[in-house]
Amino acid sequence: MDLGGVDVAGARREPREGEPMYGLYQHKRSFGAEWLELTGAHERIIDAGRYRVGRVAARVARLVDR
C-alpha cells in the first residue's frame, strides 16, 4: 500500500533527524514501511488547448468560492 511520500522537498531522499518529515517517516516505519525511491508524480498533457481551458476554469471556480 502506498501511503504517500515523506521525502525531503527537492531532494528525493530519506528524511534525516531534525527535518520536518522525519517524524512522519518514523511513524510510517513503525507500521513496517520501507523507503522506496520513486520518481514522483508527473502530469502528461495530451491536448494543450483543453488543458489551458481546464486550468482557467479551476482558477475561476476558486475565485467564485471565496
C-alpha positions as CSV (number, residue, x, y, z in Angstrom):
1,M,0.0,0.0,0.0
2,D,1.4,3.4,-0.9
3,L,0.8,5.8,1.9
4,G,2.3,8.7,0.2
5,G,5.8,10.2,0.3
6,V,7.9,11.6,3.1
7,D,10.9,12.6,1.0
8,V,12.6,16.0,1.6
9,A,11.2,18.6,-0.8
10,G,13.6,18.9,-3.8
11,A,16.0,16.2,-2.5
12,R,14.2,12.9,-3.0
13,R,15.9,11.1,-0.2
14,E,15.1,9.7,3.2
15,P,14.4,12.4,5.8
16,R,17.1,12.8,8.5
17,E,16.6,13.5,12.2
18,G,15.6,17.2,12.7
19,E,14.0,17.6,9.3
20,P,10.2,18.3,9.0
21,M,9.2,14.9,7.5
22,Y,11.4,12.8,9.9
23,G,8.5,12.3,12.4
24,L,6.1,11.1,9.7
25,Y,8.8,8.8,8.3
26,Q,9.4,7.3,11.7
27,H,5.6,6.8,12.2
28,K,5.3,5.0,8.9
29,R,8.3,2.8,9.7
30,S,6.7,1.8,13.0
31,F,4.0,0.1,10.8
32,G,6.6,-1.7,8.7
33,A,7.0,0.8,5.9
34,E,10.3,0.7,3.9
35,W,12.0,3.5,2.0
36,L,11.4,3.1,-1.8
37,E,12.9,5.6,-4.1
38,L,10.5,6.7,-6.8
39,T,10.5,9.5,-9.5
40,G,7.5,11.3,-8.1
41,A,4.2,12.4,-9.7
42,H,4.1,13.5,-13.3
43,E,1.4,15.1,-15.4
44,R,1.0,14.2,-19.1
45,I,-0.8,16.8,-21.2
46,I,-2.4,15.3,-24.3
47,D,-4.4,18.3,-25.6
48,A,-2.7,21.6,-24.7
49,G,-5.8,23.7,-25.5
50,R,-8.1,21.7,-23.4
51,Y,-5.6,21.7,-20.6
52,R,-5.4,25.5,-20.6
53,V,-9.2,25.8,-20.5
54,G,-9.3,23.5,-17.5
55,R,-6.7,25.5,-15.7
56,V,-8.5,28.7,-16.3
57,A,-11.8,27.1,-15.2
58,A,-10.2,25.9,-12.0
59,R,-8.9,29.4,-11.2
60,V,-12.4,31.0,-11.9
61,A,-14.0,28.3,-9.6
62,R,-11.6,29.2,-6.8
63,L,-12.4,32.9,-7.2
64,V,-16.1,32.2,-7.1
65,D,-15.8,30.1,-4.0
66,R,-14.2,32.8,-2.0
